[in-house]
Amino acid sequence: MAPHHKEQLLSSSVSRRPANRAPEPVARVADLMSTYEPTWALCGGWAVDAWLGRQTRDHPDVDIAVFQDDQRALFDHLAGWQLIAHDLQTAGDTTEAWDGRGLELPAHIHGRLVADEGLPDRLDSASEQGFGLDLLLNESSGDDWYLSRQPPISLPLGNGVQQSPWGLPTVVPEVLLFFKSRELRRRDKLDFLALLPHLSEEQRGWLAGAISLAGHPWLPQLS
């Protein structure tokens, strides 16, 4: 059975930190998304910092979680932006502009607001070429967020996204670490160590249950 939250899980010391202002890159994106009606949330490294209430490292871009069924609304909302989409239908180095076509998961979209420049010939380093927004498409069904199909892991959307101390919707710490557990890059390990002391017992239990379905080196530290 997929692990589920039983109640609101933001009772940890992370969630009790006083609210403060988001750094400028995040504040700009929050302003951009403030009129976007479907569900969205800050994710990635900036989301870790949002729960900690401070910037812990440099971030090349701002990651936002959005949902597959809302692609049309997202495309319309970002009218005027340069958007490059990556999914299983396109080569990884594509610089073809996203025209709103339906994207298949896994998929993400690089975005930049540059009105007077054409798209690059190559997308060697998205952030260095001004693509400071990375939109990560996720799967949902009704009120449930499907984090993984194999193994099957889901949770209610309302438990997976909460308002962080920076005052914007943010992926909750245990779900952030679930996603980071799959790649184990150096920054993912650092983010795990930074957030771990602030997880409640229930949050630790959910994360341990989720990553134990596939086995994981973080399990001993969560017990």
C-alpha positions as CSV (number, residue, x, y, z in Angstrom):
1,M,0.0,0.0,0.0
2,A,1.3,3.5,-0.8
3,P,2.2,5.6,2.2
4,H,-0.2,8.4,3.1
5,H,-0.2,11.3,5.5
6,K,-2.9,10.9,8.1
7,E,-3.1,14.6,9.1
8,Q,-1.3,17.8,8.5
9,L,2.4,17.1,8.9
10,L,4.0,20.5,9.3
11,S,4.3,20.3,13.0
12,S,8.1,20.2,13.0
13,S,10.5,22.9,14.0
14,V,10.9,23.8,10.3
15,S,7.3,24.9,10.1
16,R,7.4,26.8,13.3
17,R,10.1,29.2,12.2
18,P,8.8,32.8,11.9
19,A,7.8,34.0,8.4
20,N,10.4,36.0,6.5
21,R,10.8,37.4,3.0
22,A,11.8,35.2,0.2
23,P,15.0,36.0,-1.7
24,E,14.6,38.0,-4.8
25,P,14.7,35.1,-7.4
26,V,12.0,33.3,-5.5
27,A,10.0,36.4,-4.9
28,R,9.9,37.1,-8.6
29,V,8.6,33.7,-9.4
30,A,6.1,33.8,-6.6
31,D,4.8,37.1,-8.0
32,L,4.6,35.5,-11.5
33,M,2.6,32.5,-10.2
34,S,0.4,34.4,-7.8
35,T,-2.4,34.7,-10.4
36,Y,-2.0,31.1,-11.7
37,E,-5.1,29.3,-10.5
38,P,-4.2,25.6,-10.6
39,T,-2.0,24.0,-8.0
40,W,1.7,24.9,-8.0
41,A,4.5,24.8,-5.5
42,L,8.1,25.8,-5.0
43,C,10.3,22.7,-5.0
44,G,14.0,21.8,-5.4
45,G,16.8,23.5,-3.5
46,W,15.0,26.8,-2.9
47,A,12.2,24.9,-1.3
48,V,14.6,23.3,1.2
49,D,15.8,26.8,2.0
50,A,12.2,28.0,2.4
51,W,11.6,25.5,5.2
52,L,14.9,26.3,6.9
53,G,14.2,30.0,6.6
54,R,17.6,30.8,5.1
55,Q,19.6,30.3,1.9
56,T,22.0,27.4,2.4
57,R,23.7,27.3,-1.0
58,D,23.6,28.8,-4.5
59,H,20.8,27.7,-6.9
60,P,21.1,28.0,-10.7
61,D,17.4,28.4,-11.2
62,V,14.0,28.2,-9.4
63,D,12.1,24.9,-9.6
64,I,8.3,24.9,-9.6
65,A,6.1,21.8,-9.3
66,V,3.1,21.9,-11.6
67,F,0.7,19.2,-12.8
68,Q,0.3,17.4,-16.1
69,D,-3.5,18.1,-16.4
70,D,-2.9,21.8,-16.2
71,Q,-0.5,22.2,-19.1
72,R,-2.9,24.3,-21.2
73,A,-3.4,26.7,-18.3
74,L,0.4,26.9,-17.7
75,F,1.1,27.6,-21.4
76,D,-1.5,30.4,-21.4
77,H,-0.3,31.8,-18.1
78,L,3.3,32.1,-19.5
79,A,2.4,33.8,-22.7
80,G,5.3,36.0,-23.7
81,W,7.9,33.7,-22.1
82,Q,10.4,31.6,-24.1
83,L,9.6,28.0,-23.1
84,I,11.5,24.9,-24.1
85,A,9.9,21.6,-23.1
86,H,11.7,18.3,-22.5
87,D,9.9,14.9,-22.4
88,L,10.2,11.5,-23.9
89,Q,9.1,12.8,-27.3
90,T,12.1,15.2,-27.8
91,A,15.8,15.0,-27.7
92,G,17.4,16.1,-24.4
93,D,19.3,19.0,-26.1
94,T,16.3,20.4,-28.0
95,T,15.9,24.1,-28.2
96,E,12.6,24.0,-30.0
97,A,10.0,26.3,-28.5
98,W,7.2,24.6,-26.7
99,D,4.0,25.3,-28.6
100,G,1.7,24.0,-26.0
101,R,1.7,20.4,-27.2
102,G,0.8,17.8,-24.6
103,L,3.9,16.6,-22.8
104,E,4.4,13.0,-21.6
105,L,5.8,12.3,-18.1
106,P,8.6,12.6,-17.1
107,A,8.7,16.1,-18.4
108,H,10.0,19.6,-17.5
109,I,10.0,23.0,-19.1
110,H,12.7,25.6,-19.1
111,G,11.5,29.2,-19.1
112,R,12.9,32.7,-19.5
113,L,11.4,36.1,-20.1
114,V,13.4,37.5,-23.0
115,A,11.3,39.4,-25.5
116,D,14.0,40.5,-27.9
117,E,16.2,37.4,-28.3
118,G,15.7,34.3,-30.3
119,L,16.1,30.8,-28.9
120,P,19.7,29.5,-28.5
121,D,21.1,27.1,-31.1
122,R,22.1,24.8,-28.2
123,L,20.9,24.5,-24.7
124,D,24.2,23.7,-23.1
125,S,23.5,25.4,-19.7
126,A,19.9,26.5,-19.3
127,S,20.5,28.7,-16.3
128,E,23.5,30.4,-17.8
129,Q,21.5,31.2,-20.9
130,G,18.8,33.0,-18.9
131,F,16.4,30.1,-18.3
132,G,15.9,30.8,-14.6
133,L,12.6,28.9,-14.3
134,D,12.3,25.1,-14.4
135,L,8.8,23.8,-14.3
136,L,8.5,20.1,-13.3
137,L,5.4,18.3,-14.4
138,N,3.8,15.9,-12.0
139,E,0.9,13.4,-12.1
140,S,-2.3,13.9,-10.1
141,S,-5.7,12.2,-10.1
142,G,-8.5,14.0,-8.2
143,D,-7.1,15.1,-4.9
144,D,-4.1,12.7,-5.0
145,W,-0.5,13.4,-6.1
146,Y,1.2,10.4,-7.6
147,L,4.9,10.7,-6.7
148,S,5.8,7.4,-8.3
149,R,4.1,4.7,-10.2
150,Q,6.8,2.1,-9.7
151,P,6.8,1.5,-6.8
152,P,3.3,3.1,-6.3
153,I,3.6,6.1,-3.9
154,S,0.9,8.8,-3.6
155,L,-0.5,11.2,-1.0
156,P,-3.2,13.8,-0.8
157,L,-2.2,17.0,-2.6
158,G,-3.2,19.0,0.4
159,N,-0.6,17.2,2.5
160,G,2.1,17.4,-0.1
161,V,2.0,21.2,-0.6
162,Q,1.8,23.7,2.3
163,Q,2.7,27.3,2.8
164,S,6.3,27.7,3.9
165,P,7.7,30.5,6.1
166,W,8.4,32.5,2.9
167,G,4.6,32.7,2.5
168,L,4.2,30.7,-0.8
169,P,3.1,27.2,-1.6
170,T,6.0,24.8,-1.1
171,V,6.5,21.1,-1.4
172,V,6.7,19.7,2.1
173,P,10.1,18.6,3.5
174,E,9.5,14.8,3.4
175,V,8.3,14.9,-0.2
176,L,11.2,17.1,-1.2
177,L,13.6,14.5,0.2
178,F,11.7,11.7,-1.4
179,F,12.4,13.3,-4.8
180,K,16.0,14.0,-3.9
181,S,16.5,10.4,-2.7
182,R,16.3,9.2,-6.3
183,E,19.4,10.9,-7.7
184,L,21.8,11.2,-4.7
185,R,23.8,14.0,-6.2
186,R,26.1,15.8,-3.7
187,R,23.6,18.7,-3.3
188,D,20.8,16.1,-2.6
189,K,22.8,14.6,0.2
190,L,23.5,18.1,1.6
191,D,19.8,19.0,1.5
192,F,18.9,15.7,3.3
193,L,21.4,16.4,6.1
194,A,20.1,20.0,6.4
195,L,16.4,19.1,6.6
196,L,16.8,15.8,8.6
197,P,17.0,17.4,12.1
198,H,13.8,19.3,11.5
199,L,11.6,16.5,10.4
200,S,8.9,15.3,12.9
201,E,8.7,11.7,13.7
202,E,5.7,11.3,11.4
203,Q,7.5,13.0,8.6
204,R,10.5,10.7,9.1
205,G,8.2,7.7,9.2
206,W,6.5,8.7,5.9
207,L,9.8,9.2,4.2
208,A,11.3,6.0,5.5
209,G,8.3,4.1,4.3
210,A,8.4,5.7,0.9
211,I,12.1,5.1,0.2
212,S,12.1,1.6,1.8
213,L,9.9,0.3,-1.0
214,A,13.0,0.5,-3.3
215,G,15.7,0.2,-0.6
216,H,17.9,3.2,0.2
217,P,21.1,4.2,2.0
218,W,19.3,7.0,3.9
219,L,17.1,4.5,5.8
220,P,19.5,4.0,8.8
221,Q,19.6,7.8,9.4
222,L,15.8,8.0,9.5
223,S,15.3,5.3,12.1
